[in-house]
């Protein structure tokens, strides 16, 4: 957990930081204690210099089904001769396309993208992966 100062550009104190974390849907048993420890440390540091601040990057506006994230999951225990799941998620709508596969190679990726993404939603602007050998 990092202090809210770093993520939003201002310091709200330990209670407000913990509440912001809860509002975002996160929770752990020592949340308020941890927020106090991190915020106390943050306040002792003082103001942040430019080299410690996160860079501001412009938001890229894309249409629905323009940008997809893709990855393999597995290997899982063998089920109907399949060991892996190839999964793709649209960045805007969070629409998920998935298929169980026998292998996790580039041929499976090409077939999946052609039949499950391009044929159904049109050609994408970008497909983002972790850069594995199969991609």
Secondary structure as UniProt FT lines:
FT   HELIX           4..8
FT   HELIX           14..23
FT   TURN            24..25
FT   TURN            29..30
FT   HELIX           31..45
FT   HELIX           50..52
FT   TURN            64..65
FT   STRAND          67..79
FT   TURN            80..81
FT   STRAND          82..90
FT   TURN            91..93
FT   STRAND          96..101
FT   HELIX           106..112
FT   HELIX           113..118
FT   HELIX           119..121
FT   STRAND          126..128
FT   TURN            133..134
//
